[in-house]
Amino acid sequence: MVQEITPPPFLYRPSKSVASPFVFAVPHSGRHYPMDFVKRSILDMKELRQSEDAFVDKLFADVPVCSAALLIATHARAYLDLNRAENELDPDMFAPPLDTCSLDVSYRVQAGLGVVPEYVAQDTPIYKERLPAREAEKRLVSVHRPYHQKLKSLLEKCRQEFGVAFLIDCHSMPSEPPINPKVSKPPTIILGDCWGSACMRDLTDITETLFLKAGFNVRRNVPYSGGYSTSSYGAPNSGIHALQIEISRALYMDEETLTPLPEFDAVKEAIGHISQELVAKIMERIHDHKPASQAAE
């Protein structure tokens, strides 16, 4: 019998140079599919990987060189979605059904996309039968809570040291076919700031400008305005700013075979440069807006 090696719930990569108030998080690129989960599923591995933000952790691998911390989830999104609140659960997905008193049966849960997903894509269910009720708590305790405890602690540390913290939540999205190629091109980057409520405007503006300058086609908030992490951590009045970045998978991978394209390294290099410029420009603004007494210290 093969013994399964379970990775930690996250990998943490601190800044390799001078620290900054930036934390880049990658919640959906995890490639660990637990054996008991795979056995319960009616899907094969390729089908299970449909919801995975494949290789996003590698696209942002140079972030620690850019004076920012990097937090990477290890477990598959189909197993547990870290961009959901821990109470976003469908009670009827489990046997016996969960107590509904403390649950948030959100629109995402109703679509089968809660913290323990029922689907990897529309009309593609993961399981053939209900899960044991204990399975929900097991996944939350072993993966969700440690990941978010670490993320919270990193952001709080940034806020204590710099008076402000910035979360860049990194994702990928299925490519969008052009409605009319003669009129407009589909976006290759979507920035989600919860319609301006999750971060200061400068963060979104500067990020958009940098991606446009690098040749990407950028759109804001449609159809991805920001998930749980962006909306729950983004609190500009408290000094925490959160921005979600969605990158079109067609830029760097074959969406059918889930393998990197020859363009992968160029996209990675561009993202590394953009990340470095973003941190530098925001740090300039922070320095320029410091009170004179602080700036002189």
Short mmCIF file of the C-alpha atoms (twelve columns), coordinates in Angstrom:
data_MODEL
# 
_entry.id   MODEL 
# 
loop_
_atom_site.group_PDB 
_atom_site.id 
_atom_site.type_symbol 
_atom_site.label_atom_id 
_atom_site.label_alt_id 
_atom_site.label_comp_id 
_atom_site.label_asym_id 
_atom_site.label_seq_id 
_atom_site.Cartn_x 
_atom_site.Cartn_y 
_atom_site.Cartn_z 
_atom_site.pdbx_PDB_model_num 
ATOM 1   C CA . MET A 1   0.000   0.000  0.000   1 
ATOM 2   C CA . VAL A 2   1.386   3.393  -1.042  1 
ATOM 3   C CA . GLN A 3   1.590   5.866  1.824   1 
ATOM 4   C CA . GLU A 4   0.388   9.314  0.887   1 
ATOM 5   C CA . ILE A 5   2.660   12.257 1.581   1 
ATOM 6   C CA . THR A 6   0.543   15.244 2.584   1 
ATOM 7   C CA . PRO A 7   2.140   18.650 2.063   1 
ATOM 8   C CA . PRO A 8   1.651   21.524 4.508   1 
ATOM 9   C CA . PRO A 9   -1.442  23.677 3.799   1 
ATOM 10  C CA . PHE A 10  0.694   26.457 2.319   1 
ATOM 11  C CA . LEU A 11  4.194   27.404 1.235   1 
ATOM 12  C CA . TYR A 12  5.583   30.713 2.429   1 
ATOM 13  C CA . ARG A 13  8.301   32.608 0.575   1 
ATOM 14  C CA . PRO A 14  9.486   35.764 2.382   1 
ATOM 15  C CA . SER A 15  11.002  38.721 0.617   1 
ATOM 16  C CA . LYS A 16  14.574  38.094 -0.495  1 
ATOM 17  C CA . SER A 17  15.478  41.774 -0.272  1 
ATOM 18  C CA . VAL A 18  14.200  44.781 1.664   1 
ATOM 19  C CA . ALA A 19  10.779  44.083 3.165   1 
ATOM 20  C CA . SER A 20  7.681   45.859 1.914   1 
ATOM 21  C CA . PRO A 21  3.992   45.922 2.946   1 
ATOM 22  C CA . PHE A 22  3.082   43.630 0.026   1 
ATOM 23  C CA . VAL A 23  1.800   40.065 0.260   1 
ATOM 24  C CA . PHE A 24  1.067   38.160 -2.955  1 
ATOM 25  C CA . ALA A 25  -1.221  35.154 -2.389  1 
ATOM 26  C CA . VAL A 26  -1.954  32.248 -4.746  1 
ATOM 27  C CA . PRO A 27  -4.936  30.278 -3.364  1 
ATOM 28  C CA . HIS A 28  -5.964  28.200 -6.389  1 
ATOM 29  C CA . SER A 29  -2.824  26.701 -7.958  1 
ATOM 30  C CA . GLY A 30  -2.492  23.821 -5.486  1 
ATOM 31  C CA . ARG A 31  -1.675  20.478 -7.083  1 
ATOM 32  C CA . HIS A 32  -2.235  18.116 -4.129  1 
ATOM 33  C CA . TYR A 33  -5.286  15.909 -4.672  1 
ATOM 34  C CA . PRO A 34  -5.681  13.704 -1.565  1 
ATOM 35  C CA . MET A 35  -6.206  10.007 -2.305  1 
ATOM 36  C CA . ASP A 36  -9.455  9.735  -0.362  1 
ATOM 37  C CA . PHE A 37  -10.801 12.754 -2.242  1 
ATOM 38  C CA . VAL A 38  -9.907  11.264 -5.633  1 
ATOM 39  C CA . LYS A 39  -11.546 7.968  -4.667  1 
ATOM 40  C CA . ARG A 40  -14.783 9.734  -3.744  1 
ATOM 41  C CA . SER A 41  -14.886 11.665 -6.998  1 
ATOM 42  C CA . ILE A 42  -16.554 10.487 -10.214 1 
ATOM 43  C CA . LEU A 43  -14.091 12.551 -12.281 1 
ATOM 44  C CA . ASP A 44  -10.681 11.700 -13.636 1 
ATOM 45  C CA . MET A 45  -7.657  13.833 -12.829 1 
ATOM 46  C CA . LYS A 46  -7.879  15.957 -15.949 1 
ATOM 47  C CA . GLU A 47  -11.500 16.767 -15.178 1 
ATOM 48  C CA . LEU A 48  -10.709 17.558 -11.546 1 
ATOM 49  C CA . ARG A 49  -8.057  20.023 -12.679 1 
ATOM 50  C CA . GLN A 50  -10.565 22.137 -14.615 1 
ATOM 51  C CA . SER A 51  -10.930 24.540 -11.698 1 
ATOM 52  C CA . GLU A 52  -7.207  24.696 -10.915 1 
ATOM 53  C CA . ASP A 53  -5.339  27.940 -11.558 1 
ATOM 54  C CA . ALA A 54  -2.552  25.897 -13.054 1 
ATOM 55  C CA . PHE A 55  0.991   27.313 -12.832 1 
ATOM 56  C CA . VAL A 56  -0.012  30.685 -11.350 1 
ATOM 57  C CA . ASP A 57  2.372   30.015 -8.479  1 
ATOM 58  C CA . LYS A 58  5.168   29.665 -11.031 1 
ATOM 59  C CA . LEU A 59  4.136   32.841 -12.873 1 
ATOM 60  C CA . PHE A 60  4.541   34.790 -9.629  1 
ATOM 61  C CA . ALA A 61  7.565   32.847 -8.361  1 
ATOM 62  C CA . ASP A 62  9.863   35.885 -8.662  1 
ATOM 63  C CA . VAL A 63  7.760   38.038 -6.312  1 
ATOM 64  C CA . PRO A 64  10.122  37.515 -3.326  1 
ATOM 65  C CA . VAL A 65  12.870  39.149 -5.381  1 
ATOM 66  C CA . CYS A 66  10.562  42.161 -5.721  1 
ATOM 67  C CA . SER A 67  10.553  42.867 -1.950  1 
ATOM 68  C CA . ALA A 68  7.205   41.119 -1.432  1 
ATOM 69  C CA . ALA A 69  6.135   37.991 0.431   1 
ATOM 70  C CA . LEU A 70  4.529   35.093 -1.434  1 
ATOM 71  C CA . LEU A 71  1.939   32.712 0.047   1 
ATOM 72  C CA . ILE A 72  1.047   29.633 -2.032  1 
ATOM 73  C CA . ALA A 73  -1.716  27.126 -1.318  1 
ATOM 74  C CA . THR A 74  -0.788  23.488 -1.837  1 
ATOM 75  C CA . HIS A 75  -4.156  21.694 -1.935  1 
ATOM 76  C CA . ALA A 76  -6.362  21.555 -4.996  1 
ATOM 77  C CA . ARG A 77  -9.201  24.024 -5.367  1 
ATOM 78  C CA . ALA A 78  -11.580 21.144 -6.157  1 
ATOM 79  C CA . TYR A 79  -10.810 19.745 -2.696  1 
ATOM 80  C CA . LEU A 80  -11.171 23.035 -0.821  1 
ATOM 81  C CA . ASP A 81  -11.657 26.548 -2.170  1 
ATOM 82  C CA . LEU A 82  -9.587  29.008 -0.145  1 
ATOM 83  C CA . ASN A 83  -11.264 31.980 -1.800  1 
ATOM 84  C CA . ARG A 84  -14.477 31.253 0.109   1 
ATOM 85  C CA . ALA A 85  -15.538 31.866 3.678   1 
ATOM 86  C CA . GLU A 86  -15.383 28.751 5.828   1 
ATOM 87  C CA . ASN A 87  -19.147 28.842 6.433   1 
ATOM 88  C CA . GLU A 88  -20.010 28.917 2.712   1 
ATOM 89  C CA . LEU A 89  -21.257 25.328 2.749   1 
ATOM 90  C CA . ASP A 90  -24.217 23.500 1.271   1 
ATOM 91  C CA . PRO A 91  -25.756 21.616 4.220   1 
ATOM 92  C CA . ASP A 92  -27.387 19.053 1.927   1 
ATOM 93  C CA . MET A 93  -24.049 18.088 0.414   1 
ATOM 94  C CA . PHE A 94  -23.269 16.111 3.561   1 
ATOM 95  C CA . ALA A 95  -24.771 13.160 5.431   1 
ATOM 96  C CA . PRO A 96  -26.158 13.835 7.900   1 
ATOM 97  C CA . PRO A 97  -26.922 17.388 6.679   1 
ATOM 98  C CA . LEU A 98  -25.032 20.183 8.419   1 
ATOM 99  C CA . ASP A 99  -26.699 22.558 10.859  1 
ATOM 100 C CA . THR A 100 -27.778 25.568 8.801   1 
ATOM 101 C CA . CYS A 101 -27.710 28.053 11.691  1 
ATOM 102 C CA . SER A 102 -24.085 29.103 11.170  1 
ATOM 103 C CA . LEU A 103 -23.873 28.593 7.396   1 
ATOM 104 C CA . ASP A 104 -23.911 31.146 4.610   1 
ATOM 105 C CA . VAL A 105 -25.738 29.542 1.689   1 
ATOM 106 C CA . SER A 106 -24.527 32.233 -0.695  1 
ATOM 107 C CA . TYR A 107 -25.154 32.421 -4.417  1 
ATOM 108 C CA . ARG A 108 -21.790 30.716 -4.882  1 
ATOM 109 C CA . VAL A 109 -22.849 27.842 -2.645  1 
ATOM 110 C CA . GLN A 110 -26.137 27.546 -4.539  1 
ATOM 111 C CA . ALA A 111 -24.109 27.233 -7.747  1 
ATOM 112 C CA . GLY A 112 -22.124 24.366 -6.210  1 
ATOM 113 C CA . LEU A 113 -19.038 26.507 -5.676  1 
ATOM 114 C CA . GLY A 114 -18.761 26.769 -1.907  1 
ATOM 115 C CA . VAL A 115 -15.703 26.271 0.246   1 
ATOM 116 C CA . VAL A 116 -16.118 22.518 -0.312  1 
ATOM 117 C CA . PRO A 117 -17.075 22.603 -3.993  1 
ATOM 118 C CA . GLU A 118 -19.705 20.321 -5.490  1 
ATOM 119 C CA . TYR A 119 -18.705 21.203 -9.070  1 
ATOM 120 C CA . VAL A 120 -15.453 21.925 -10.883 1 
ATOM 121 C CA . ALA A 121 -17.341 23.625 -13.709 1 
ATOM 122 C CA . GLN A 122 -20.910 24.128 -14.799 1 
ATOM 123 C CA . ASP A 123 -22.748 20.796 -14.984 1 
ATOM 124 C CA . THR A 124 -19.627 18.891 -13.863 1 
ATOM 125 C CA . PRO A 125 -20.303 17.438 -10.395 1 
ATOM 126 C CA . ILE A 126 -17.374 16.098 -8.399  1 
ATOM 127 C CA . TYR A 127 -19.120 13.435 -6.308  1 
ATOM 128 C CA . LYS A 128 -21.644 10.667 -6.863  1 
ATOM 129 C CA . GLU A 129 -22.954 10.720 -3.302  1 
ATOM 130 C CA . ARG A 130 -23.019 12.878 -0.194  1 
ATOM 131 C CA . LEU A 131 -19.880 13.357 1.851   1 
ATOM 132 C CA . PRO A 132 -19.599 12.398 5.540   1 
ATOM 133 C CA . ALA A 133 -20.445 15.434 7.667   1 
ATOM 134 C CA . ARG A 134 -17.039 15.238 9.360   1 
ATOM 135 C CA . GLU A 135 -15.336 15.839 6.009   1 
ATOM 136 C CA . ALA A 136 -16.215 19.540 6.017   1 
ATOM 137 C CA . GLU A 137 -14.584 20.202 9.392   1 
ATOM 138 C CA . LYS A 138 -11.576 18.061 8.469   1 
ATOM 139 C CA . ARG A 139 -10.804 20.138 5.389   1 
ATOM 140 C CA . LEU A 140 -11.395 23.447 7.144   1 
ATOM 141 C CA . VAL A 141 -9.166  22.558 10.088  1 
ATOM 142 C CA . SER A 142 -6.324  21.077 8.063   1 
ATOM 143 C CA . VAL A 143 -6.185  23.558 5.160   1 
ATOM 144 C CA . HIS A 144 -8.507  26.577 5.263   1 
ATOM 145 C CA . ARG A 145 -7.808  27.868 8.761   1 
ATOM 146 C CA . PRO A 146 -4.003  27.512 8.662   1 
ATOM 147 C CA . TYR A 147 -3.830  29.286 5.293   1 
ATOM 148 C CA . HIS A 148 -5.979  32.211 6.371   1 
ATOM 149 C CA . GLN A 149 -4.341  32.467 9.782   1 
ATOM 150 C CA . LYS A 150 -1.004  32.846 8.017   1 
ATOM 151 C CA . LEU A 151 -2.394  35.378 5.541   1 
ATOM 152 C CA . LYS A 152 -3.958  37.441 8.327   1 
ATOM 153 C CA . SER A 153 -0.748  37.399 10.342  1 
ATOM 154 C CA . LEU A 154 1.332   38.510 7.339   1 
ATOM 155 C CA . LEU A 155 -1.006  41.415 6.578   1 
ATOM 156 C CA . GLU A 156 -1.138  42.463 10.221  1 
ATOM 157 C CA . LYS A 157 2.654   42.358 10.445  1 
ATOM 158 C CA . CYS A 158 2.860   44.600 7.370   1 
ATOM 159 C CA . ARG A 159 0.361   47.024 8.854   1 
ATOM 160 C CA . GLN A 160 2.223   47.199 12.147  1 
ATOM 161 C CA . GLU A 161 5.573   47.802 10.434  1 
ATOM 162 C CA . PHE A 162 4.496   50.124 7.627   1 
ATOM 163 C CA . GLY A 163 1.112   51.436 8.772   1 
ATOM 164 C CA . VAL A 164 -0.439  49.853 5.692   1 
ATOM 165 C CA . ALA A 165 -0.662  46.451 3.989   1 
ATOM 166 C CA . PHE A 166 -1.334  45.360 0.407   1 
ATOM 167 C CA . LEU A 167 -2.740  41.985 -0.632  1 
ATOM 168 C CA . ILE A 168 -2.436  40.963 -4.272  1 
ATOM 169 C CA . ASP A 169 -4.592  37.861 -4.762  1 
ATOM 170 C CA . CYS A 170 -3.356  36.025 -7.861  1 
ATOM 171 C CA . HIS A 171 -5.602  33.908 -10.103 1 
ATOM 172 C CA . SER A 172 -6.074  32.684 -13.654 1 
ATOM 173 C CA . MET A 173 -9.220  32.630 -15.766 1 
ATOM 174 C CA . PRO A 174 -10.469 30.705 -18.796 1 
ATOM 175 C CA . SER A 175 -9.852  32.624 -21.995 1 
ATOM 176 C CA . GLU A 176 -12.777 34.662 -23.231 1 
ATOM 177 C CA . PRO A 177 -13.689 34.394 -26.914 1 
ATOM 178 C CA . PRO A 178 -13.951 37.751 -28.696 1 
ATOM 179 C CA . ILE A 179 -17.514 38.939 -29.295 1 
ATOM 180 C CA . ASN A 180 -16.373 40.857 -32.360 1 
ATOM 181 C CA . PRO A 181 -12.608 40.767 -33.087 1 
ATOM 182 C CA . LYS A 182 -12.956 43.794 -35.375 1 
ATOM 183 C CA . VAL A 183 -14.307 45.931 -32.540 1 
ATOM 184 C CA . SER A 184 -12.557 44.754 -29.391 1 
ATOM 185 C CA . LYS A 185 -10.226 42.150 -28.005 1 
ATOM 186 C CA . PRO A 186 -11.080 39.998 -24.990 1 
ATOM 187 C CA . PRO A 187 -9.296  40.911 -21.768 1 
ATOM 188 C CA . THR A 188 -6.125  39.094 -20.854 1 
ATOM 189 C CA . ILE A 189 -6.078  40.672 -17.377 1 
ATOM 190 C CA . ILE A 190 -9.025  41.446 -15.104 1 
ATOM 191 C CA . LEU A 191 -8.432  43.507 -11.982 1 
ATOM 192 C CA . GLY A 192 -10.962 43.068 -9.199  1 
ATOM 193 C CA . ASP A 193 -11.151 45.656 -6.426  1 
ATOM 194 C CA . CYS A 194 -14.796 45.047 -5.458  1 
ATOM 195 C CA . TRP A 195 -15.789 48.093 -7.491  1 
ATOM 196 C CA . GLY A 196 -13.348 50.331 -5.668  1 
ATOM 197 C CA . SER A 197 -14.221 49.316 -2.115  1 
ATOM 198 C CA . ALA A 198 -11.321 46.911 -1.417  1 
ATOM 199 C CA . CYS A 199 -8.319  49.182 -2.007  1 
ATOM 200 C CA . MET A 200 -7.173  52.694 -2.628  1 
ATOM 201 C CA . ARG A 201 -7.645  53.825 -6.194  1 
ATOM 202 C CA . ASP A 202 -3.906  54.253 -6.766  1 
ATOM 203 C CA . LEU A 203 -3.317  50.520 -6.343  1 
ATOM 204 C CA . THR A 204 -5.757  49.602 -9.130  1 
ATOM 205 C CA . ASP A 205 -4.735  52.516 -11.356 1 
ATOM 206 C CA . ILE A 206 -1.012  51.790 -11.148 1 
ATOM 207 C CA . THR A 207 -1.502  48.054 -11.656 1 
ATOM 208 C CA . GLU A 208 -3.685  48.682 -14.713 1 
ATOM 209 C CA . THR A 209 -1.181  51.124 -16.201 1 
ATOM 210 C CA . LEU A 210 1.701   48.682 -15.757 1 
ATOM 211 C CA . PHE A 211 -0.178  45.815 -17.422 1 
ATOM 212 C CA . LEU A 212 -1.304  48.053 -20.287 1 
ATOM 213 C CA . LYS A 213 2.243   49.299 -20.792 1 
ATOM 214 C CA . ALA A 214 3.412   45.669 -20.996 1 
ATOM 215 C CA . GLY A 215 0.904   44.956 -23.786 1 
ATOM 216 C CA . PHE A 216 -1.897  43.236 -21.872 1 
ATOM 217 C CA . ASN A 217 -5.573  43.992 -22.455 1 
ATOM 218 C CA . VAL A 218 -7.047  45.026 -19.110 1 
ATOM 219 C CA . ARG A 219 -10.583 45.174 -17.781 1 
ATOM 220 C CA . ARG A 220 -11.817 46.007 -14.304 1 
ATOM 221 C CA . ASN A 221 -14.258 44.000 -12.170 1 
ATOM 222 C CA . VAL A 222 -16.213 42.274 -14.969 1 
ATOM 223 C CA . PRO A 223 -16.906 39.430 -14.509 1 
ATOM 224 C CA . TYR A 224 -14.497 39.012 -11.572 1 
ATOM 225 C CA . SER A 225 -14.834 41.855 -9.074  1 
ATOM 226 C CA . GLY A 226 -13.013 39.994 -6.291  1 
ATOM 227 C CA . GLY A 227 -13.707 36.913 -4.219  1 
ATOM 228 C CA . TYR A 228 -13.742 36.223 -0.502  1 
ATOM 229 C CA . SER A 229 -10.122 37.231 0.138   1 
ATOM 230 C CA . THR A 230 -10.422 40.564 -1.657  1 
ATOM 231 C CA . SER A 231 -13.721 41.512 -0.074  1 
ATOM 232 C CA . SER A 232 -12.938 40.301 3.441   1 
ATOM 233 C CA . TYR A 233 -9.356  41.519 3.785   1 
ATOM 234 C CA . GLY A 234 -9.725  44.699 1.777   1 
ATOM 235 C CA . ALA A 235 -10.423 47.433 4.339   1 
ATOM 236 C CA . PRO A 236 -8.826  50.669 3.105   1 
ATOM 237 C CA . ASN A 237 -10.025 52.712 6.087   1 
ATOM 238 C CA . SER A 238 -8.123  50.273 8.334   1 
ATOM 239 C CA . GLY A 239 -4.991  50.381 6.188   1 
ATOM 240 C CA . ILE A 240 -5.376  47.052 4.366   1 
ATOM 241 C CA . HIS A 241 -5.786  47.166 0.582   1 
ATOM 242 C CA . ALA A 242 -6.653  44.106 -1.505  1 
ATOM 243 C CA . LEU A 243 -6.637  43.639 -5.269  1 
ATOM 244 C CA . GLN A 244 -7.431  40.498 -7.253  1 
ATOM 245 C CA . ILE A 245 -5.591  39.775 -10.511 1 
ATOM 246 C CA . GLU A 246 -6.995  37.315 -13.058 1 
ATOM 247 C CA . ILE A 247 -4.684  36.249 -15.899 1 
ATOM 248 C CA . SER A 248 -6.025  34.619 -19.053 1 
ATOM 249 C CA . ARG A 249 -4.804  31.036 -19.238 1 
ATOM 250 C CA . ALA A 250 -4.534  31.263 -23.009 1 
ATOM 251 C CA . LEU A 251 -1.514  33.548 -22.558 1 
ATOM 252 C CA . TYR A 252 0.702   30.895 -21.043 1 
ATOM 253 C CA . MET A 253 -0.875  27.431 -21.202 1 
ATOM 254 C CA . ASP A 254 -2.784  25.048 -23.438 1 
ATOM 255 C CA . GLU A 255 -6.213  25.044 -21.821 1 
ATOM 256 C CA . GLU A 256 -7.047  21.601 -23.195 1 
ATOM 257 C CA . THR A 257 -3.899  19.695 -22.238 1 
ATOM 258 C CA . LEU A 258 -3.080  21.865 -19.183 1 
ATOM 259 C CA . THR A 259 0.542   22.246 -20.244 1 
ATOM 260 C CA . PRO A 260 2.668   25.422 -20.452 1 
ATOM 261 C CA . LEU A 261 3.065   27.132 -23.811 1 
ATOM 262 C CA . PRO A 262 6.417   28.311 -25.220 1 
ATOM 263 C CA . GLU A 263 5.294   31.831 -24.229 1 
ATOM 264 C CA . PHE A 264 5.227   30.879 -20.541 1 
ATOM 265 C CA . ASP A 265 8.659   32.277 -19.672 1 
ATOM 266 C CA . ALA A 266 7.930   35.596 -21.382 1 
ATOM 267 C CA . VAL A 267 4.672   35.990 -19.461 1 
ATOM 268 C CA . LYS A 268 6.421   35.104 -16.212 1 
ATOM 269 C CA . GLU A 269 9.155   37.657 -16.906 1 
ATOM 270 C CA . ALA A 270 6.554   40.340 -17.646 1 
ATOM 271 C CA . ILE A 271 4.677   39.597 -14.421 1 
ATOM 272 C CA . GLY A 272 7.890   39.718 -12.426 1 
ATOM 273 C CA . HIS A 273 8.730   43.123 -13.890 1 
ATOM 274 C CA . ILE A 274 5.206   44.444 -13.284 1 
ATOM 275 C CA . SER A 275 5.254   43.197 -9.685  1 
ATOM 276 C CA . GLN A 276 8.584   44.892 -9.051  1 
ATOM 277 C CA . GLU A 277 7.381   48.171 -10.558 1 
ATOM 278 C CA . LEU A 278 4.115   48.018 -8.620  1 
ATOM 279 C CA . VAL A 279 5.861   47.579 -5.264  1 
ATOM 280 C CA . ALA A 280 8.334   50.363 -6.068  1 
ATOM 281 C CA . LYS A 281 5.686   52.865 -7.176  1 
ATOM 282 C CA . ILE A 282 3.414   52.219 -4.200  1 
ATOM 283 C CA . MET A 283 6.371   52.511 -1.829  1 
ATOM 284 C CA . GLU A 284 7.210   55.896 -3.398  1 
ATOM 285 C CA . ARG A 285 3.675   57.069 -2.722  1 
ATOM 286 C CA . ILE A 286 3.789   55.828 0.870   1 
ATOM 287 C CA . HIS A 287 7.071   57.672 1.415   1 
ATOM 288 C CA . ASP A 288 5.783   60.872 -0.201  1 
ATOM 289 C CA . HIS A 289 2.667   60.909 1.999   1 
ATOM 290 C CA . LYS A 290 4.463   60.350 5.320   1 
ATOM 291 C CA . PRO A 291 4.247   63.206 7.824   1 
ATOM 292 C CA . ALA A 292 7.483   65.198 8.015   1 
ATOM 293 C CA . SER A 293 8.276   63.868 11.484  1 
ATOM 294 C CA . GLN A 294 8.007   60.281 10.263  1 
ATOM 295 C CA . ALA A 295 9.907   60.888 7.037   1 
ATOM 296 C CA . ALA A 296 12.859  62.261 8.989   1 
ATOM 297 C CA . GLU A 297 13.193  59.249 11.280  1 
# 
